[in-house]
Amino acid sequence: MSPRDPTAANAAFPFAAGFGLALAGAVLLWPRSEPDVERYRAVRDWTREAYVRPVGDEQLLDDALRGLADGLDTWSSWYDRADLARLDRETEGRFHGLGVSLRAPASDGRILFPLPGGPAESAGIRPGDRITRVEGRSWSEIGHDGFRAIVSTPEPREIELAVVGIDGAERDLHVTTASVVEPTVRHERMIDPERHIGYVALRAFSAESPGELDGAIERLARQGLDGLVLDLRGNPGGMLNAAVQIASRFVPEGEIVRTLGRRERVVHMATEKLARWRGIALVCLVDEGSASAAEVLAGALQDHRAAVLVGRPTYGKGVVQTIHRLDDGSGAIKVTTSRYETPAGQQLDRPADGAAHGLVPDVVVETDVTVQRAVYEFLQRASPPERWRAALAEWERLEGIPVVPVPPDDPQLDVAVSLLRGSRPGPEPVVRAP
């Protein structure tokens, strides 16, 4: 199982999930006298004339650069203009729009909830509102894809909406698009109120993730938090800097990770002033979908004994990549620039040492495919904030339909909670789910 390769938006930051070297706009700038450039031009010109349908120079160049990156290793990639837009959204942790989460199926135009602090929330959009018109056009006419195209504007734009609430009342609203946080922290809840055990799932590492996690833990702390389950299952990674910052929340001193490149060795150290959650009883859930920056965080927590790892062995993507953008904005290349080691010197990249996995949890809990699929589907679902849960419950009551997904049976989470309650696994190192 190979995790989705997350991407990055800022060339100043390395990414444990993968980002590249400086290859820049060389193809555009090399002089004609260089044999490799002349060979490219010869192939491009012949292909342009001979191919069965017209093909543009920009597409041919993008395809050539994509092939260059793909030939290096599994993780290196070329990003064209469209790819860069997705890359920026994933790594910056923000997108430009209204800030609404739609209930599945999205084709119904039913709003599950507005995202906290977004323009939709400010404009008065509520859970259960059904969008009937956008800019004077019916929802049935534009559909979900058309709606996204209208509201995903690079600059602020006022959008006219007509909605019908769960009470049947129609409302006309004017919502101005803005930059909104794309949540990476989900399903925050007090999973055992009597023992004050909290739970949060971290789905990726963006620039916003450290602040998101702080906010979630602060809200749980106000409820008397004594122990926390941090779920990294299925987390493919993202920004290395975000993983280092989050590790520093729990580890007050020492190394977080070492990166080893061709020309330099970089040690990322804990920052004591960031260690606001030091000493908290912590269990971290991992599995074969936990990769790259997720392994950086889990490895630091395990090596510093700041958390107990529970679940299955991680993916084993111990490489750092850097991204380099062309000056004209036409694309970017990311390539592997270094490998990383955990504070205790664990090298986790599978291609380097032939290992079948990365980190081995302290307590291995096996689950079957059906259980894992149900857990993953739940983790990927939208997670309503506390302020909207009463409204969502009222929606369910009025219409007699399930609105918010119910957590599935989860043996790995059960073991994590048992550890925080004070139970200890028996002498058998592997706990097998029924």
C-alpha positions as CSV (number, residue, x, y, z in Angstrom):
1,M,0.0,0.0,0.0
2,S,1.7,3.2,-1.2
3,P,0.5,6.4,0.4
4,R,-0.6,9.4,-1.6
5,D,2.4,11.7,-2.2
6,P,1.6,15.0,-0.6
7,T,3.1,18.2,-2.1
8,A,4.5,21.5,-1.0
9,A,4.1,25.1,-1.8
10,N,7.1,26.9,-0.4
11,A,10.6,26.4,-1.9
12,A,12.1,27.5,1.4
13,F,10.9,24.3,3.3
14,P,12.1,20.7,2.8
15,F,9.4,18.1,2.8
16,A,9.7,14.6,4.3
17,A,7.0,13.5,1.9
18,G,9.1,14.5,-1.0
19,F,10.4,17.7,-2.6
20,G,13.1,18.5,-5.0
21,L,16.3,19.9,-6.2
22,A,17.2,22.9,-8.3
23,L,16.8,21.9,-11.9
24,A,14.9,25.1,-12.7
25,G,14.3,26.4,-16.1
26,A,17.3,24.9,-17.7
27,V,15.5,23.4,-20.7
28,L,14.3,26.9,-21.5
29,L,17.7,28.6,-21.1
30,W,20.3,26.1,-22.3
31,P,22.2,27.3,-25.5
32,R,21.5,25.5,-28.7
33,S,25.0,24.2,-28.9
34,E,24.4,21.6,-26.1
35,P,23.9,18.1,-27.7
36,D,21.2,17.0,-25.2
37,V,19.1,20.1,-25.9
38,E,19.5,19.7,-29.6
39,R,18.4,16.1,-29.3
40,Y,15.2,17.2,-27.4
41,R,14.4,19.8,-30.1
42,A,14.9,17.3,-32.9
43,V,12.5,14.8,-31.2
44,R,10.0,17.6,-30.3
45,D,9.9,19.0,-33.8
46,W,9.4,15.7,-35.5
47,T,6.8,14.6,-33.0
48,R,4.9,17.9,-33.4
49,E,4.6,17.4,-37.2
50,A,4.1,13.6,-37.3
51,Y,1.7,12.9,-34.3
52,V,-1.8,11.9,-35.3
53,R,-3.4,15.0,-33.7
54,P,-2.0,18.5,-33.0
55,V,0.0,18.8,-29.8
56,G,1.5,22.0,-28.4
57,D,5.1,22.7,-27.4
58,E,4.1,23.4,-23.8
59,Q,2.5,20.0,-23.4
60,L,5.5,18.3,-25.0
61,L,7.9,20.2,-22.7
62,D,5.8,19.3,-19.6
63,D,5.7,15.7,-20.6
64,A,9.5,15.7,-21.1
65,L,10.1,17.2,-17.7
66,R,7.7,14.9,-16.1
67,G,9.6,12.0,-17.6
68,L,12.9,13.4,-16.3
69,A,11.6,13.6,-12.8
70,D,9.8,10.2,-12.9
71,G,13.0,8.5,-14.0
72,L,14.9,9.6,-10.8
73,D,12.9,7.7,-8.2
74,T,9.4,7.0,-7.0
75,W,9.0,10.3,-5.2
76,S,10.4,12.9,-7.6
77,S,7.9,14.7,-9.8
78,W,7.3,17.5,-12.2
79,Y,4.4,19.9,-11.6
80,D,2.7,21.9,-14.3
81,R,0.6,24.9,-13.6
82,A,-2.5,22.9,-12.7
83,D,-0.5,20.6,-10.4
84,L,1.0,23.7,-8.7
85,A,-2.5,24.9,-7.7
86,R,-3.2,21.6,-6.0
87,L,0.3,21.5,-4.5
88,D,-0.2,25.0,-2.9
89,R,-3.5,24.0,-1.4
90,E,-2.2,20.8,0.2
91,T,1.0,22.3,1.7
92,E,-0.1,25.8,2.6
93,G,-3.2,24.2,4.3
94,R,-5.5,26.8,2.8
95,F,-7.8,27.3,-0.1
96,H,-9.7,30.2,-1.5
97,G,-13.5,29.8,-1.4
98,L,-16.6,30.0,0.8
99,G,-15.5,27.5,3.5
100,V,-18.3,24.9,3.5
101,S,-18.3,21.1,3.9
102,L,-21.0,19.4,1.7
103,R,-22.8,16.3,2.9
104,A,-22.4,13.3,0.7
105,P,-23.5,13.0,-2.0
106,A,-22.3,16.5,-2.9
107,S,-24.6,16.6,-5.9
108,D,-27.5,17.2,-3.5
109,G,-26.0,20.7,-2.6
110,R,-26.6,20.1,1.1
111,I,-24.3,21.8,3.5
112,L,-23.0,19.6,6.3
113,F,-21.4,22.6,8.1
114,P,-19.5,25.8,7.5
115,L,-15.8,25.7,8.3
116,P,-14.8,27.7,11.5
117,G,-13.8,31.2,10.8
118,G,-14.7,31.0,7.1
119,P,-16.8,33.5,5.1
120,A,-19.8,31.1,4.9
121,E,-20.0,30.9,8.7
122,S,-19.9,34.7,8.9
123,A,-22.6,35.0,6.3
124,G,-25.0,32.9,8.4
125,I,-24.9,29.6,6.5
126,R,-25.9,26.7,8.9
127,P,-25.8,22.9,8.9
128,G,-28.6,21.4,6.7
129,D,-28.9,24.4,4.4
130,R,-29.6,23.3,0.8
131,I,-28.1,25.4,-1.9
132,T,-30.8,26.1,-4.5
133,R,-29.2,28.9,-6.6
134,V,-25.7,30.2,-7.2
135,E,-25.4,33.5,-9.0
136,G,-28.9,33.2,-10.2
137,R,-28.5,29.7,-11.7
138,S,-30.1,26.6,-10.2
139,W,-28.0,24.0,-8.4
140,S,-29.3,21.3,-10.7
141,E,-27.9,23.3,-13.6
142,I,-24.4,24.0,-12.3
143,G,-23.9,20.9,-10.1
144,H,-21.0,20.4,-7.6
145,D,-18.2,20.8,-10.1
146,G,-19.7,24.1,-11.4
147,F,-20.1,25.3,-7.8
148,R,-16.5,24.7,-7.1
149,A,-15.4,26.5,-10.2
150,I,-17.5,29.6,-9.3
151,V,-16.3,29.9,-5.7
152,S,-12.6,28.9,-6.1
153,T,-11.5,32.4,-7.0
154,P,-7.9,33.6,-6.6
155,E,-9.2,37.0,-5.5
156,P,-12.1,37.9,-3.2
157,R,-15.4,37.8,-4.9
158,E,-19.0,38.2,-3.7
159,I,-21.2,35.2,-4.4
160,E,-25.0,35.3,-4.4
161,L,-26.5,32.2,-2.9
162,A,-30.1,31.1,-2.3
163,V,-30.5,28.4,0.4
164,V,-33.4,26.6,2.1
165,G,-32.8,25.7,5.7
166,I,-34.0,22.5,7.5
167,D,-37.0,24.6,8.7
168,G,-38.0,25.1,5.1
169,A,-37.3,28.9,5.2
170,E,-35.7,30.3,2.1
171,R,-32.8,32.8,2.5
172,D,-30.8,34.9,0.0
173,L,-27.2,35.4,1.1
174,H,-24.1,37.3,-0.2
175,V,-20.9,35.6,0.7
176,T,-17.5,36.9,-0.2
177,T,-14.8,34.3,-0.9
178,A,-11.7,34.3,1.2
179,S,-8.7,32.2,2.3
180,V,-9.9,29.4,4.5
181,V,-8.0,26.7,6.4
182,E,-8.2,23.2,4.9
183,P,-8.6,21.1,8.1
184,T,-5.9,18.5,8.7
185,V,-6.9,17.8,12.3
186,R,-10.2,15.9,12.4
187,H,-12.5,14.0,14.7
188,E,-11.5,15.8,17.9
189,R,-13.4,14.4,20.8
190,M,-13.2,13.3,24.4
191,I,-13.3,9.6,23.8
192,D,-13.5,8.7,27.5
193,P,-15.0,11.6,29.5
194,E,-14.7,9.8,32.8
195,R,-11.0,9.2,32.4
196,H,-10.5,12.4,30.5
197,I,-8.9,10.7,27.5
198,G,-9.0,12.7,24.3
199,Y,-8.6,11.8,20.6
200,V,-7.5,13.7,17.5
201,A,-6.6,12.4,14.0
202,L,-3.9,14.2,12.0
203,R,-4.6,13.5,8.3
204,A,-1.5,15.4,6.8
205,F,1.1,17.9,7.6
206,S,0.5,21.4,6.2
207,A,1.7,24.8,7.4
208,E,-1.5,25.2,9.4
209,S,-1.3,21.8,11.1
210,P,0.7,22.8,14.3
211,G,-1.8,25.6,15.0
212,E,-4.7,23.3,14.3
213,L,-3.4,20.7,16.7
214,D,-2.8,23.3,19.4
215,G,-6.4,24.5,19.1
216,A,-7.8,20.9,19.3
217,I,-5.7,20.0,22.4
218,E,-6.6,23.4,24.1
219,R,-10.3,22.6,23.7
220,L,-9.8,19.1,25.1
221,A,-7.7,20.6,27.9
222,R,-10.6,22.8,28.9
223,Q,-12.5,19.6,29.4
224,G,-9.8,18.2,31.8
225,L,-7.6,16.3,29.4
226,D,-5.3,13.8,31.1
227,G,-4.4,11.5,28.2
228,L,-4.4,11.8,24.4
229,V,-4.6,9.4,21.4
230,L,-2.9,11.0,18.3
231,D,-4.0,9.1,15.2
232,L,-1.5,9.1,12.3
233,R,-3.0,6.1,10.5
234,G,-3.2,6.7,6.8
235,N,-1.3,10.0,7.1
236,P,1.0,10.2,4.0
237,G,3.2,13.0,5.3
238,G,3.6,16.6,4.1
239,M,5.8,19.4,5.4
240,L,8.8,18.3,7.3
241,N,8.9,21.6,9.2
242,A,5.3,21.0,10.4
243,A,6.3,17.5,11.7
244,V,9.3,19.0,13.6
245,Q,7.1,21.7,15.2
246,I,4.5,19.2,16.3
247,A,7.1,16.9,17.7
248,S,8.5,19.8,19.7
249,R,5.1,20.2,21.3
250,F,5.7,16.9,23.2
251,V,9.6,16.7,23.2
252,P,11.2,19.7,25.0
253,E,14.8,19.0,24.1
254,G,17.2,16.9,21.9
255,E,17.1,15.9,18.3
256,I,13.8,15.5,16.4
257,V,15.3,14.2,13.1
258,R,18.5,14.2,11.1
259,T,18.6,14.7,7.3
260,L,21.6,13.3,5.4
261,G,22.2,14.7,1.9
262,R,25.0,14.5,-0.6
263,R,26.7,17.6,0.7
264,E,25.4,18.3,4.2
265,R,24.0,16.9,7.4
266,V,21.2,18.8,9.0
267,V,20.0,18.2,12.6
268,H,16.5,19.5,13.5
269,M,16.4,20.1,17.2
270,A,13.4,20.4,19.6
271,T,12.4,23.9,20.6
272,E,11.8,24.1,24.3
273,K,9.4,27.1,24.1
274,L,7.1,25.1,21.8
275,A,6.8,22.1,24.3
276,R,3.4,23.2,25.7
277,W,2.1,19.6,25.8
278,R,5.2,18.0,27.3
279,G,4.5,15.3,29.8
280,I,1.0,14.5,28.6
281,A,0.2,10.8,28.5
282,L,0.3,10.1,24.8
283,V,-0.4,7.1,22.6
284,C,0.2,7.4,18.8
285,L,-1.6,5.2,16.3
286,V,0.3,4.3,13.2
287,D,0.0,1.8,10.3
288,E,1.3,1.1,6.8
289,G,-0.4,4.2,5.6
290,S,1.7,6.4,7.9
291,A,4.6,7.7,5.9
292,S,7.3,10.3,5.6
293,A,6.6,13.3,7.8
294,A,4.2,11.1,9.8
295,E,7.1,8.7,10.5
296,V,9.4,11.7,11.4
297,L,6.8,12.6,14.1
298,A,6.2,9.1,15.3
299,G,9.9,8.2,15.3
300,A,10.8,11.2,17.4
301,L,8.0,10.5,19.9
302,Q,9.1,6.8,20.1
303,D,12.8,7.5,20.5
304,H,12.3,10.1,23.2
305,R,9.7,7.9,24.9
306,A,7.2,10.7,24.7
307,A,4.5,8.3,23.3
308,V,3.7,4.7,23.0
309,L,3.2,3.6,19.3
310,V,0.3,1.3,18.7
311,G,-0.9,-0.3,15.5
312,R,1.0,-1.7,12.5
313,P,4.5,-1.0,11.1
314,T,4.7,2.2,9.1
315,Y,5.3,2.5,5.4
316,G,9.0,3.3,5.4
317,K,9.5,6.5,3.4
318,G,12.6,8.0,5.0
319,V,13.5,10.5,2.3
320,V,13.4,14.3,2.2
321,Q,12.6,16.2,-0.9
322,T,12.8,19.8,-1.9
323,I,10.8,21.8,-4.5
324,H,12.2,24.2,-7.0
325,R,9.8,26.5,-9.0
326,L,10.6,28.0,-12.4
327,D,10.9,31.8,-12.4
328,D,8.2,32.2,-15.0
329,G,5.6,30.2,-12.8
330,S,5.1,27.6,-15.5
331,G,6.0,24.7,-13.2
332,A,8.1,23.2,-10.5
333,I,10.3,20.1,-10.0
334,K,10.7,18.2,-6.8
335,V,13.5,15.6,-6.3
336,T,14.9,13.6,-3.4
337,T,17.7,15.6,-1.8
338,S,18.4,13.7,1.4
339,R,17.4,10.8,3.7
340,Y,16.4,11.1,7.3
341,E,17.2,9.3,10.5
342,T,15.3,9.3,13.7
343,P,17.0,10.5,16.9
344,A,18.1,7.0,17.7
345,G,19.5,6.5,14.2
346,Q,16.8,4.4,12.6
347,Q,17.0,4.7,8.8
348,L,13.5,4.0,7.5
349,D,13.6,4.3,3.8
350,R,12.8,0.9,2.3
351,P,14.7,1.3,-1.0
352,A,17.9,2.0,0.9
353,D,18.0,-1.1,3.2
354,G,15.5,-3.5,1.8
355,A,13.3,-3.4,4.9
356,A,9.7,-4.4,4.5
357,H,8.5,-1.5,6.6
358,G,9.5,1.6,8.6
359,L,8.9,2.0,12.3
360,V,7.7,-0.9,14.4
361,P,5.1,0.0,17.0
362,D,5.7,-0.7,20.6
363,V,2.4,-2.7,20.6
364,V,1.4,-4.3,17.3
365,V,-2.3,-4.7,16.8
366,E,-3.3,-6.6,13.7
367,T,-6.6,-5.9,12.0
368,D,-8.2,-7.4,8.9
369,V,-8.9,-5.5,5.6
370,T,-12.5,-4.9,6.3
371,V,-11.8,-3.3,9.7
372,Q,-9.1,-1.1,8.2
373,R,-11.3,0.0,5.3
374,A,-14.0,1.1,7.7
375,V,-11.5,3.0,9.8
376,Y,-10.0,4.8,6.8
377,E,-13.4,5.8,5.4
378,F,-14.3,7.3,8.8
379,L,-11.0,9.2,9.1
380,Q,-11.4,10.7,5.6
381,R,-14.9,12.0,6.4
382,A,-15.5,15.6,7.4
383,S,-15.3,16.3,11.1
384,P,-17.8,18.9,12.4
385,P,-16.6,21.3,15.1
386,E,-18.1,21.2,18.5
387,R,-20.2,24.3,17.9
388,W,-22.2,22.7,15.2
389,R,-22.8,19.3,16.8
390,A,-26.1,20.2,18.5
391,A,-27.4,21.6,15.2
392,L,-26.4,18.4,13.4
393,A,-28.1,16.3,16.0
394,E,-31.3,18.4,15.5
395,W,-31.0,17.8,11.7
396,E,-30.8,14.1,12.3
397,R,-33.8,14.2,14.6
398,L,-36.0,16.2,12.3
399,E,-35.3,14.3,9.1
400,G,-34.6,10.8,10.6
401,I,-31.4,10.4,8.6
402,P,-27.8,9.8,9.7
403,V,-25.9,13.0,9.2
404,V,-22.6,12.6,11.1
405,P,-20.7,9.3,10.6
406,V,-20.5,7.1,13.7
407,P,-17.0,5.8,14.5
408,P,-16.6,2.2,13.5
409,D,-15.3,-0.7,15.6
410,D,-11.6,0.0,16.0
411,P,-9.4,-2.6,17.8
412,Q,-6.3,-0.5,17.5
413,L,-7.9,2.5,19.1
414,D,-9.4,0.2,21.8
415,V,-5.9,-0.9,22.7
416,A,-4.6,2.7,22.8
417,V,-7.4,3.8,25.1
418,S,-6.8,0.7,27.4
419,L,-3.1,1.8,27.7
420,L,-4.1,5.3,28.8
421,R,-6.6,3.8,31.3
422,G,-3.7,1.9,32.9
423,S,-4.1,-1.5,31.4
424,R,-1.0,-3.2,30.0
425,P,-0.8,-5.7,27.1
426,G,0.1,-9.3,28.1
427,P,3.4,-11.1,27.3
428,E,2.3,-11.7,23.7
429,P,3.8,-8.7,21.7
430,V,1.1,-8.9,19.0
431,V,-2.5,-8.1,19.9
432,R,-4.7,-9.7,17.2
433,A,-8.2,-8.3,16.6
434,P,-11.0,-10.8,16.6
